[in-house]
Amino acid sequence: MAPSTKDTWRRRFRTRRRALSPQSYRARSSLIGHRALTRPAVVQAQVVHVYWPLTAQREVDTRPLIALLRARDVQVVLPVVTSFEAESPTLEHRRYTGPTSLTPNRWGIQEPTQTERVPPDAIDAVVVPALGVGRNGHRVGHGSGYYDAFLRSVSCPRVALTYEACLVASLPNDSHDVPVTAVVTEQQAFAP
């Protein structure tokens, strides 16, 4: 579908996220994180790639989920942007060792740039950010293509976290889009 269709969805989802009060944001994020821990893909994983949240944009707050995973002795891996060029969106994956290992990149995303690299084939599950997700397994992100480029390189389960208000019947997708294998909201979790 045309990019304008995805742009329309992005605007709608951002508006829905901005409507969350700070208290609702924390509560919903907590519910989503706890529900994610019930997914077999996450429960059975020893190495989980998780994004660090952009809390000012009301991205589902993964920090409690990260803490719970680490308490279970799961190795948490965070993305690090290695190319800021629109034509070549690339990430590398580094072990998360705690908040003191993080520094903001040029977009303000916290990254563990000085920790051990983890190859994509060592990752057992990926927790994927999403502005919104369709029941068809397709998600709308910020539009830079970093996660789709990364997800093409892994065969492990891909779990999208989103708010129930940002879950819709179907979202448009392009040939380069990689669908997720599970969706988690504050009210439900399912495989598309």
N, C-alpha and C positions, 0 to 999 in steps of 0.2 A: 504494500500500500504506500501511498505517497507520504513523505516525511511530515507534511502538514497535518495529516491525521494523527500521527504520533505526537506531534507538537500540541495538538488540541488536547489529547489525553494527558500529556505532561502538565499542562496548565490546570486541568481539572483536578488532577491528583495533588498538585502542589497547593491548590486552594483548599482541598479537603484536609491536608496535613496542617496547614497554617491555622485551621479552625480549632485544632486541639489545644486545650488549655494545658499549662505545664503539668498539672496534676493528672489529667487524662493521658497526656503523652507518656508520663512515667508509668502509670498503671497499665496502659495498653502494651507498652514495650515489654514490661515485666511478664505479662500474660503470654505474649508472643514468644519470648525467650524460653519460658518454662514449657510451653507447648512444643517448641522446637526440640527440646530435650526428650520428647516422647517419640520422635521419629526414629525408626530403626536405623536409617542412614547415619544419624547423628549419634545414637546410643552405641552403635557398634564401631564407630570410628576411633582411631588412635591419633590421627592427624586431621584437624579440621581447619580449613581456610575460612576466616570470618572477616567481614569488613569492619573498620572502625567507624562509628556513626558520625554523621554531620548533624549534631544535635540542634544547631540553630535552624536547620532546614526540616526539623522534626523527622529525620530518618529514624527508622526503628532503632532504638538504643540497644546495641548488642553488648554493651559493657557488662551487664549482669550475666548474660549468657556466657561470655568469655570467662568470667570469674568462676562460674559453675563448671564449665568444661575443664578449666585448670585444676579445680578442686578434685576432679575425677582423674587427674593425671593424664588428661588429653593434651597433646601438643597443639597449641593454637598458632596458626600462621596468618599473618596479615599481608595485604597487598602493598607493594611499593611501586609507584609509577616510575618507569624507566625511560619513557619517551612522552613528551608533552606535545608532540606533533600530531595533528589530527589525522594525517594519512597513515600513521604507524602507531596506533595505541598499544602500548605494551606494559605489562606488569611483571615484576618478579615477586617472589613470595619469601617472606622472612619470618623466622620464629619470633613470637611475641614473648618477651621475658618480664613484662611488667610496664606500668605507665612511665617509668623513668627512662625506658628505652625509646620513647616516641619523640619525634620532632615533626613539626608541620611542614608539608611541602608547599609549593607556591600557591596551591588552591586551598590551603588551610587544613588539608587532610593529614591526620596524625599517622606517621609511618615509623617502623622500627628499622631504620636504614643501616644500622651498625651491627645487626645480629646475624646469626647463621642463615644462609639461604637454604630454601627447601625446594627441591625439584617438583614440578607439577605431578609427576607420576608417583610421588610419595604421599600425596594428599588423598585421604579417604572420603571426604565429603566437603562440599563448598556451600557456605551460606552466602547467598547472593543478595545484594541490595536491589530494591525495586521501588520506583515511585508508585507503581500499580502493577497488578498481575491479572491475567485472564484465566478463567477456568480451563482454557485450552493450553495452559502451560507457558504461554508467552508473557513476557514482562516488558514494561517500559522503564528504562533507566534514564539517566541524565542525557543520553544521546551521544556520548563520546565513543562508544564501542569497545571500551577496555574489557569489560566482562565477557562480551561475546567473543572477542579475540582469544581471551584466556580459556573460556569454556570449550572452545573448539579443540583445545590441547589436552583435555582431561576426559576420562570415561567414568569418573565417579559420580555419585548422586549429587544433584544440584538443588538446594533448598532455598526457595525465595521467601523472604519475610515481608509481610505487608499488613496494612490495616484492613479490617473488614470493609471499611468505607472505600477502600481503593482496590477491592476485588470486584471484577466485572465478568460477564459471561465470556467475552472473547476480546482479544486485542489483536491489532494488525501485526503482521510479521513480514520481514524481508528474508531473502535467501541466506543472509549471513547471521540471522538471529538463531540463538541456541535456546530451545525451551528448557524449562526447569523440570525436575522429576518429582518435586514436592512443593506444596504451597502451605505456609503457616500464617494464620491470622490470630487475633486474640480470641476468636470464637471457634475456629476449626483448623484442621490440618488434613490434607488430602493429596493424593497423587493424581495429576491431570490425566 
